């Protein structure tokens, strides 16, 4: 598996935390020295290990926000 590197440019917020210590976060992350993009994923304490996640461009994040605003969530 090819190696990759990441840098958390800005921590934006926490969505949830599991009993095992993993934290689901929204961050601005630079992958392999590329421009930062929005990232939603679970991280182990200290950001040493990461789980599967999703990355979004600014435009995709705006579209997601619009979509979420239309949902009737109780």
C-alpha positions as CSV (number, residue, x, y, z in Angstrom):
1,X,0.0,0.0,0.0
2,X,1.4,3.4,-0.9
3,X,2.3,5.7,1.9
4,X,0.5,9.0,2.4
5,X,0.9,11.9,4.7
6,X,-1.5,14.4,6.1
7,X,-1.5,17.6,8.0
8,X,-4.5,18.8,10.0
9,X,-4.6,22.5,9.0
10,X,-7.6,23.4,11.2
11,X,-9.7,21.5,13.6
12,X,-13.3,22.6,13.0
13,X,-15.3,20.5,15.5
14,X,-16.2,17.2,17.1
15,X,-19.3,15.2,16.0
16,X,-19.1,12.4,18.5
17,X,-16.8,10.3,20.7
18,X,-16.9,6.6,21.2
19,X,-16.3,4.7,24.5
20,X,-13.1,3.3,22.9
21,X,-11.7,6.8,22.6
22,X,-12.1,7.4,18.9
23,X,-13.4,10.8,18.0
24,X,-15.4,11.7,14.9
25,X,-14.3,15.1,13.7
26,X,-14.6,17.7,11.0
27,X,-11.3,19.1,10.0
28,X,-9.5,20.9,7.2
29,X,-6.8,18.5,6.1
30,X,-4.0,18.6,3.6
31,X,-3.3,15.2,2.1
32,X,0.1,14.6,0.5
33,X,0.9,18.3,0.5
34,X,-2.1,19.2,-1.6
35,X,-4.5,22.1,-0.9
36,X,-6.5,21.5,2.3
37,X,-10.0,20.0,1.9
38,X,-12.8,19.3,4.4
39,X,-12.6,15.9,6.0
40,X,-15.0,14.0,8.2
41,X,-13.6,10.9,9.9
42,X,-12.8,9.1,13.2
43,X,-9.5,9.7,14.8
44,X,-7.7,8.0,17.7
45,X,-6.6,10.3,20.5
46,X,-3.7,12.5,19.4
47,X,-4.5,12.0,15.7
48,X,-2.1,9.1,15.5
49,X,-4.5,6.6,13.8
50,X,-7.4,7.4,11.5
51,X,-10.5,5.6,10.4
52,X,-12.3,5.6,7.1
53,X,-13.8,9.0,6.2
54,X,-15.0,11.3,3.6
55,X,-13.4,14.3,2.0
56,X,-15.3,17.2,0.6
57,X,-14.4,20.3,-1.5
58,X,-15.7,23.6,-0.5
59,X,-18.4,23.3,-3.1
60,X,-19.4,19.8,-2.0
61,X,-19.6,21.0,1.6
62,X,-21.9,23.9,0.6
63,X,-24.1,21.4,-1.2
64,X,-24.2,19.1,1.8
65,X,-25.1,22.0,4.0
66,X,-28.0,23.0,1.7
67,X,-29.2,19.4,1.6
68,X,-29.0,19.0,5.4
69,X,-30.9,22.3,5.9
70,X,-33.9,20.8,3.9
71,X,-34.2,17.7,6.1
72,X,-36.8,17.6,8.8
73,X,-34.8,15.9,11.6
74,X,-36.4,15.5,15.0
